[in-house]
């Protein structure tokens, strides 16, 4: 899936760039689904997220320590763009031509952050099914980065708009996009879900 994942990542990068360029200065200052981050902060983060592999090497087997390392690295990265204008941040985005590995993980990060911006601003989109499906699988497999493995344990996940199902147990249903955001810890997406397993999933999202 390497080549396919790389193509999906490139397409998501282009879609994200096209969308944020259309936003007004006021919208760039608006809140997102990422706590304490404005649209501007999320775009700055997406320009070049921290090297997760390096962080894992610093905190092997230590979930809490890894989380602190990740938070610090994210804050440092966003801080590097303090004082820059919208045009300067977009220029930095354009200059970061490298398509990062692992492709599916970076695709998932960018897709989720794209929705972190769109949902509060009221700009929905139809995300290509193959990107949602690949990202759902990555989130569900993730113990630390996205945290989906623990949230989905003992539940059956069924998307209503794409061909995706996973697990055994009480069912949680909804659009692939809403399932993706919820399993990545975005509580707002829970309101778009249904099923007998929803209460358990809700209890697992802080």
C-alpha positions in Angstrom: 0.0 0.0 0.0 3.1 2.2 0.0 2.5 4.0 -3.3 -1.2 4.2 -2.8 -0.8 5.7 0.7 1.8 8.2 -0.7 -0.7 9.3 -3.4 -3.5 9.8 -0.8 -1.2 11.8 1.4 -0.2 14.1 -1.4 -3.8 14.6 -2.3 -4.8 15.4 1.3 -1.9 17.9 1.5 -3.1 19.6 -1.6 -6.8 19.6 -0.4 -5.8 21.0 3.0 -3.6 23.8 1.3 -6.4 24.8 -1.0 -9.0 25.0 1.8 -7.0 27.0 4.4 -5.9 29.5 1.7 -9.6 30.4 1.2 -10.1 31.3 4.9 -10.2 34.9 6.1 -7.9 36.4 8.7 -10.7 36.2 11.2 -11.2 32.5 10.5 -7.5 31.9 10.9 -7.9 33.1 14.5 -10.9 30.9 15.2 -10.8 28.0 17.6 -10.5 24.4 16.4 -11.2 21.0 17.8 -7.6 20.9 19.1 -7.7 22.4 22.6 -6.2 25.9 22.8 -5.2 25.8 19.1 -6.5 28.3 16.6 -6.8 27.5 12.9 -3.4 29.3 12.5 -1.8 27.0 15.1 -3.1 23.8 13.4 -1.8 25.0 10.0 1.5 25.7 11.6 1.6 22.2 13.1 0.6 20.6 9.8 3.5 22.3 8.0 5.8 20.0 9.9 4.7 17.8 12.8 7.3 16.5 15.3 9.3 13.4 14.4 7.3 10.7 16.2 10.0 8.1 15.8 12.5 10.2 17.6 10.1 10.9 20.4 9.4 7.2 20.8 13.1 6.5 21.1 13.3 9.0 23.9 10.3 7.4 25.8 10.2 3.7 25.1 7.4 2.0 26.9 6.4 5.1 28.8 3.0 6.3 27.7 2.8 9.3 30.1 6.3 10.4 29.3 5.7 10.1 25.6 2.6 12.2 25.9 4.6 15.0 27.6 7.3 14.8 25.0 4.7 15.0 22.2 2.9 18.0 23.8 6.2 19.8 24.2 7.3 19.1 20.7 4.0 20.2 19.3 4.1 23.5 21.3 7.7 24.1 20.2 6.8 23.5 16.6 3.8 25.9 16.6 5.9 28.4 18.5 8.3 28.6 15.6 5.6 30.3 13.6 4.7 32.9 16.2 4.4 36.3 14.6 4.2 35.0 11.0 1.4 36.1 8.7 -1.0 33.8 7.0 1.0 34.3 3.7 4.3 33.4 5.4 2.9 30.2 7.0 1.4 29.2 3.6 4.7 29.8 2.0 6.4 27.6 4.6 3.8 24.9 3.8 4.5 25.2 0.1 8.2 24.9 0.8 7.8 21.7 2.8 7.7 19.5 -0.3 8.8 16.3 1.4 6.1 13.7 1.8 6.7 12.3 5.2 6.8 8.6 6.2 5.1 6.5 7.4 2.6 7.7 4.8 -0.6 6.3 6.4 0.2 7.8 9.8 1.0 11.2 8.4 -2.1 11.0 6.1 -4.2 10.3 9.2 -2.7 13.2 11.2 -3.4 15.6 8.3 -6.9 14.4 7.6 -7.9 14.6 11.2 -6.5 18.1 11.6 -8.2 19.1 8.4 -11.5 18.2 10.0 -10.4 19.8 13.3 -10.6 23.1 11.4 -13.6 22.5 9.1 -16.1 21.3 11.7 -16.0 24.4 14.1 -16.1 26.7 11.0 -19.1 24.9 9.6 -17.3 23.9 6.3 -18.1 20.2 5.9 -16.7 18.2 3.0 -17.0 14.7 1.6 -13.7 13.0 2.4 -12.6 10.4 -0.2 -13.6 7.0 1.1 -10.2 5.5 0.6 -8.6 8.1 2.8 -11.1 7.7 5.6 -10.8 3.9 5.5 -7.0 4.0 5.6 -7.1 6.5 8.5 -9.6 4.5 10.4 -7.5 1.4 10.3 -4.4 3.4 11.4 -6.3 5.0 14.4 -7.7 1.7 15.5 -4.2 0.1 15.4 -2.7 3.0 17.4 -2.0 2.7 21.1 -0.2 6.0 21.7 -0.3 8.4 18.7 -4.1 8.4 18.2 -5.2 6.2 21.0 -7.9 4.4 19.1 -6.9 0.8 20.1 -8.1 1.3 23.7 -11.2 3.2 22.7 -12.4 0.5 20.3 -11.6 -2.5 22.5 -14.7 -4.8 22.8 -16.8 -2.7 20.4 -18.0 -3.3 16.8 -17.5 -0.3 14.6 -19.6 0.0 11.4 -19.5 2.9 9.0 -22.8 3.8 7.3 -21.4 5.6 4.2 -18.3 3.6 3.3 -17.4 -0.1 3.4 -15.7 -0.4 6.8 -16.4 -2.6 9.9 -14.2 -3.7 12.7 -14.4 -5.7 15.9 -16.9 -7.7 17.9 -19.2 -6.4 20.6 -21.8 -3.7 21.1 -22.1 -1.7 17.8 -21.2 1.9 17.2 -22.4 3.3 13.8 -22.0 6.5 11.9 -20.2 8.1 9.0 -16.6 7.1 8.5 -15.5 10.7 9.2 -17.4 10.9 12.5 -16.1 7.5 13.6 -12.6 8.6 12.7 -12.8 11.8 14.7 -14.4 10.1 17.7 -11.9 7.3 17.8 -9.1 9.9 17.7 -10.6 11.5 20.8 -12.8 14.3 19.4 -15.9 14.3 21.6 -18.0 16.5 19.3 -18.1 13.7 16.7 -20.0 11.4 19.2 -23.2 13.4 18.6 -23.1 12.1 15.0 -22.9 8.4 16.1 -25.4 5.8 17.2 -25.6 2.3 18.5 -25.7 0.3 21.7 -21.9 0.7 22.2 -22.0 4.5 22.0 -22.3 5.0 25.8 -19.1 2.9 26.3 -17.2 4.7 23.6 -18.3 8.0 25.1 -17.0 7.0 28.5 -13.6 6.3 27.0 -13.1 9.8 25.5 -11.8 12.3 28.1 
